[in-house]
Every structure is written in C-alpha cells, then in structure tokens.
C-alpha cells in the first residue's frame, strides 16, 4: 500500500532532506585524491548527528556504516573503509537520514580531480535522467512514466540502466511501497497523486546493465567492470507539482 503523506509529514521530510543535502555538499568539499572513504563516513555521521538526526543506513540489515561509498565500477552499497580516492576516480555517495521518525535519502556521483570524458558524460547523463524523472512526477501521470523517463533519456545517450535495484516510496520507513524501477513502458502502475513521496534513483552503467554482488554481501558492481553512476533525490508530489526535498546545487 502506498502511504500518502500529509503536509505535516512532508514538512518533517523536508527537514530530514535538508540535512541529507548538506551532508552531500560537505562530501563534495571533502572529496580529494588521498582521502579515505572511512573519513568521508566519519564526517557525514558527525554532521548528521549534529542535528540530533540519525544515519538511516547504519545498522540497516546490519549495514556497517552511515553512508554508502561506491567507486568506479561499484554501483551502489559500497562500504566505507581504508581505500583512498585516486585522481580520476568517480565516487557515488548515498546518504540516508532519519529525523523525528521520517526519512530523507539522496545520492550523487562526484569526480575526484580530472576524470575521462566518458566518466563525465556518464555523470551528466545520470544526473539529467533524474531531472527527467522528476519532471515526470506529476499528478495524473502513472508511476511507470517516471521509470520510462529515465530509461528513454539514458538509452538515447547509449548508456544502460541498472535493472536489479530500484527507487522506492519513503516516509516513516526508508523503503516503502511502491518500487520505482528506472526502466519500463510508460502509462503503467498506480496514478501519481498529491502526497506521494518517492526516492527516485537512477543507476547507470557505461557498459551492460548487468550487475553482481561482491563477497562482502553488500557492494554491487557492474558485471563487465564498466563505470557506474548514481543520482537520487527524495521527491514529494504537492499542489504545485514535484518538490525535491533533498535539494542542493549538486543535481
Ligand atoms: Mg534510496
């Protein structure tokens, strides 16, 4: 069942979303060659807790960190650790925050110094596919119009959309119904209506869409070793169309 949110609930999620956006901005400032992902995790957790909020990923199905850090061919769910960023890497950072019982969830992919034109294109296309998806989040549209918007834009640019992981409803639980795939025919699924809040999160690969999970049971990587990018926003459908609750200048 899709739980539509009241204005009061959306305000709480806006508050959580602001923290998420601020953490991602801090990550962007901190990312540099030589920095470990453990350091990014520590800084993110400290910032989240400074607002008396909680890192929503920490302990979620026993996930051992406060953020996910996924480098290069890692798609999502990378675990922060002692790995140091290198010039030319791309790193996807996913941040989830719980504040007063409500969640915000967003992700962005960042360049470490100079990256290849292919990596730059991957990041640009993924970011824009999220914007296309948000534009499709309109009352009267159906859920799969969002999915289709992502796939159409990504494939027009000769890149691939990951199939095995999807966006989701969000609220009192980080993952609620409905699932929001990043591919599919338009005009299917439930009609979008005011009060729906979705975490929309295209994951895009340069090579094939296929992925696998590493032995750590968390890190998802591209099956062919190609680069992958991930952008995500928590989006509420209100009176005046879609509102990005995790807004920042990164996406
Ligand atoms: Mg999410």
Boltz pocket constraint, residues with backbone or C-beta under 6 A from the ligand:
constraints:
  - pocket:
      binder: B
      contacts: [[A, 105], [A, 106], [A, 166], [A, 167], [A, 168], [A, 174], [A, 199], [A, 201], [A, 232]]
      max_distance: 6.0
